């Protein structure tokens, strides 16, 4: 199924503090499960999402290097936390505090990935937004996506080195 | 995962048999997902939910329950895994969790908080242990090095005490020698004093003898003087005799002349007169001889007078000399007595030195023994310091393990 090109509207959507957005993917990032809150927030029907790549809800203002770090981390078997701006089917957007973890079967084999998103702390969001803006600006300096991604990664590492924190420590300190 | 299309099918078709079949299929699906979850497989979900009625609600609720349970397990696992690696910042996210899930999450977070505090305390304890170790090591090293120094000092003290002891022995032996020399000197000075007294006695005796000799000389002078006057008397008498002899010769000559006048008658007389003349001549000749002899006597007497005067002068000189000698011997005797006193004092002093040296020797023996004990003590102290270091190491390693 082709991913429709959606233009962002800039409208904010929110969900409840006692709700969590849940989705599962296979090892290639194709959606295998999305809960009711996911469907509501992204404005998709279940059958429209199952089997689709997870970046169907990816917002163009998100730096690519964040997703690169995210996938590198979880494919290495580790959990990751990230503040992510998502895009609904109609172009509306919503910030989530995403927790992404690998899923294992009873034999301990990696079978896919799981993501729980909670409402982000507004204060933390205000801190992460300028960082993402810097990373995005860095990436957009390059026509070539690959070069842009490399520049973004380099910038992210530089920012982390400057703060003296690991990515995890930075996210938890927000 | 099975596709369920119960709801839509139910709406589309009113056939009860088909509804019942769809319901059974839905129930079987719910049952499988729940059974998998009960086995610990939280990956299964009910998919393709289209029913908006109670069946769909049940399917969504089961997924919701599974999502919450899954989230709780993932959160709790992640937080505890991090805590086990001392990454206490990783807490269970309570947002989105309610009731028992939230309560459980809060309990885990409280436990993590406590573990973080314990960890901080342990880090602090290790830090304190390190500081304590540094300090105590410094102290113990100080003690050990002081003990080593003390041991070296004690050894050096022992050596110098030993050398003092040896020197005291030498000094004591020297003092004994000196005492002996002093005794010899004292005895020699006593002999000198005796000899001086003897000399004094002899000088006194010589003096008396000289005085006697002087008196004898005076007497001899007087005798010689008497002899001189006697010889002068003899000369006077000889002079008278010479005069008488001369007159006699003249008379004899006159008689002979008278006799010649008378011729033969006078012959006999003439013979007597010649005889008288002869006698007178012989008398004159004898007195001449006497005069010569007296002269000789007078010359001898004069020599004797000179000689006795010389003797007297010599004896007087000798007397003076003896007086001087007596004074000198007296002074010498006095000096010898003074010397004896000094020697006695020296002997006393030497004994004092000897006593002092003995005391010093005794002291140095005591010092040696004390230094020996000190060496022992210092060595003990070093051992104790070492043992203390061992205890401290053990204590600290135990401390740090906890």
Interface residues (C-beta under 8 A of the other chain):
Chain A: X17 X18 X19 X20 X22 X24 X32 X33 X35 X36 X46 X47 X50 X79 X97 X99 X101 X103 X105 X106 X111 X112 X114 X116 X118 X119 X168 X169 X172 X173
Chain B: X1 X39 X40 X41 X43 X45 X47 X48 X49 X60 X63 X64 X67 X68 X70 X71 X74 X75 X78 X87 X89 X90 X93 X95 X96 X97 X98
